[in-house]
Every structure is written in structure tokens, then in C-alpha cells.
Amino acid sequence: MNELMTQIYEYSFAVDDVLLYLDTHPEDQEALAYYKNMKEAREAAVGAYENQFGPLTKDGVKDCVDYWVWVNSPWPWEGGANKCGTMRKGCNTR
Amino acid sequence: MWNYEKRLQYPVNISTPNAKLASIIISQYGGPDGEMGASMRYLSQRYSMPYKQGQAVLTDIGTEELAHLEIVATIVHQLTRNLTAEQLEEQGFAPYYVDHTAGVWPQSAGGFPFSASQFQSTGDPIADLYEDMAAEQKARLTYDNILRLVKDPEVCDPIRFLREREIIHFQRFGEALRVTQDHLDSKNFYAFNPAFDKQNGNCNR
């Protein structure tokens, strides 16, 4: 996994976890500050990743001039041994 | 409304297929204590939760369970991909293969299809939250049982992640239960159902 995606996994998990904590502790100032830090770090990593490797969400489609790139980037279940999954560069493109 | 993000909540990269393991782990996709039932349970129960913190917990945990559903499906997919019919049969997968080939379909390890009768939405917030806490423990022990059977570290790793989340969810549902009880009559939590019984002059509970 590339460095940016590793960061996305880590920051996103931090957001997922503190989200649930904040649901039952909505006045915890330390947790609120942690949420803000992790959310901003996640947004930065997602933006940098999408610029280089393609969209993670429908809002992240940057280059849609002549082709719908959403269909090109790998699907999340395609990791591991399948070389047509996350490693591919050309075997499932148009 | 939900938004899809094109990644798993926790990465799954399995290089060695093992259909025998897939036939066990699929229980956490569509089995009695699996992720499909978990997400449908919490997302259905939200509508009769009167308190905003409880509504948030049910929505956000129900959403995370959808991400767990995708992780389990990915494990099953990667454990069964690129195998021949003969290999699937040798690994005890023939009864599943004959109906589903190597597709992913929600069933228990014992072959029973997913059913909404595996969970409740009672319309009573206290009863629902106790069910939710029990559900998290049942899912946790199912992952413990799976981990006793799995030797491949590439499979253990995401299963351990899922197991740990059950413990966190149990904790959060316990807190949601406390918040719910704080709104009720401390001498008798069961005096009325706050989602159903109208309380005279008390619109602001």
C-alpha cells in the first residue's frame, strides 16, 4: 500500500473511532480537538491521493473531460494476490 | 443518504486462497451474528430511539457495520478467487459452489440464508439497546471462534480488527443505554415506553 493510502487508513480510522466516542461524550473538549486534527489530516491525505491516483468518492472525480475515471481506479476487494487489482495499471482500463 | 468511499475500513490483502476458511468466515457476512444483521438491526432501530445521542450511536455504528460487511465479503472473495471447481470441492466448498459458484451470498456457516428474523427492532429503546449489547458480544465471540481456526496471518489481521470493533461498539451501546435511562424515571425505567407512550405535559423529554 502506498504511503498516502496508509495515511488515509490511519486518519480515517481515528475519525471513525472518535466519532462514536463523541456521540456519547459530545462535550469532551479533548476529543473535539482530536476529531478536528484527524479530520483535517484525513482531508489533506485524501486530496493528495486523489490528485495522484484517482477518485475515492464521487466528489473526488477531478478529471472527467473525456472519460469517467471512477470506473478505472481499483475496487477495494481487489487487493492481495490478484495482480489485476490494486497493482494494475492497464489491464482493466478502457 | 450514504456516501461510498472506494476503500475498505481496514485493508484486506490475502494471497493464499482457502475455501474451507471462507465457508466458516461467511457466517459473519450473513449468519445469525453477522455484519448484515448488525447493520440492519441498528439502522432499523433508529426510528424509535427518542434521544439524540442514541440516534447518533445507532446511525454511526450501523454505518460502520456496513463497512465491516464489505470487509467480510472481501475476505470471502479473496479466499475463494482463482480456484478451480476441483479445488473448491477438495476444500469442502462444493455445496456452496453449486448454487453460487465463487460469488458472495449472505448465509451462515451452516448454510442457512440471511434472515431478518435474526434480529429485532422492538420499538422499545431499552429492549433494543440490550439486544444491541448482546449482539456485539455474540459477534465478538464468533470472531474469537474464527480466530481459533485461522492460521494465515493475512486472514487473522482483519478478523482481529473486526473483533476489536465489537468491543468498542458494546461500550458505546452501554453508554447509549445510560443516556436513555437518564431520561427515564429512575425509580422505574419501565414505567412507560418513551418511544410509544404519550406522557402528559412532557413533550421535552
Interface residues (C-beta under 8 A of the other chain):
Chain A: M1 M5 I8 Y9 S12 F13 D16 D17 L19 L20 Y21 D23 T24 H25 P26 P55 L56 T57 K58 D59 S73 P74 W75 P76 W77 G79 G80 A81 N82 T86
Chain B: N3 Y4 E5 K6 R7 L8 Q9 Y10 P11 V12 N13 I14 S15 T16 P17 Q53 A56 V57 D60 I61 E64 E70 A73 T74 H77 Q78 R81 N82 E154 I168 H169 R172 E175 A176 V179
